Amino acid sequence: MRTFILLISLMLLPMTVWANSGEKKADESAGPVIEYVEMKPKFTVNLAEPKKYLMLNVQLLAEGAEHVEKIKKYMPVLRHEMIMMLSGMKSEDLQTMEQREALRLKTKQLITDLLTKAKNSDGFRDVFFSEFLIN
C-alpha cells in the first residue's frame, strides 16, 4: 500500500510543479489594463432630414487604469463635441459600411485631438460603435 501511495505521489509531483510555473508566467506577462469605456447615455441626434435621427452607442478603448480615469474626466467635453459633429448629418452619408467606417475614423480623430489638447491622449487607443441606428 505504501508503494502505491508513493507511486501516485511521484506521478502527481510534476503536475503541481507545472501548475505553479504557469501562475508565475501569467503574472509576468500581465501588461497594462485594457478597458472599454462606454460613453453613456447613448447618443441620439437629429439628422438633416425632417423626422430622422441617429442613435449611436460609443465605446472608447483605453489602456491603463490611470488613462481610463483621465478619459472619464473629460467625458462631458467629448460628448459635446461628438453631438456637435453628428448633429445635422445626412442619413444618405451613413448608409454603407465604408461611410460608417469613415465616421468611426473621424470620431477617433476628433477624440484624439480633444484629448491631446488636454494632454491626456496617451491611453486612448480606439473608438467603436456598439450600436448604430438610423430612423
C-alpha angles and dihedrals in degrees: 000000000000090000091053092052091046091050093050091047092052091049093052096045096080090050093056092047091049092048092051093048090053091057092055092050092050091052093047094049094047105117133181119323114263114205138173114225114202116216098227132231105034117256115254114179135166116249126217094264119078114264093006123122141172122225113196134176112201128198122192119208111218132177121214128025093249091054092049089057092048091051091049089051091059096041095112091056092046092049092048094052092045091053091049091050096046099041114099097013116146117250090223088064091059103049106094130060089243091055092049091048089050089052090050091052091046089051091049091051092048092052092045091052093048093048091045090055088052090045091239105106097105098098099036110106111163148336129234135189108225093178129025122177131166116191 
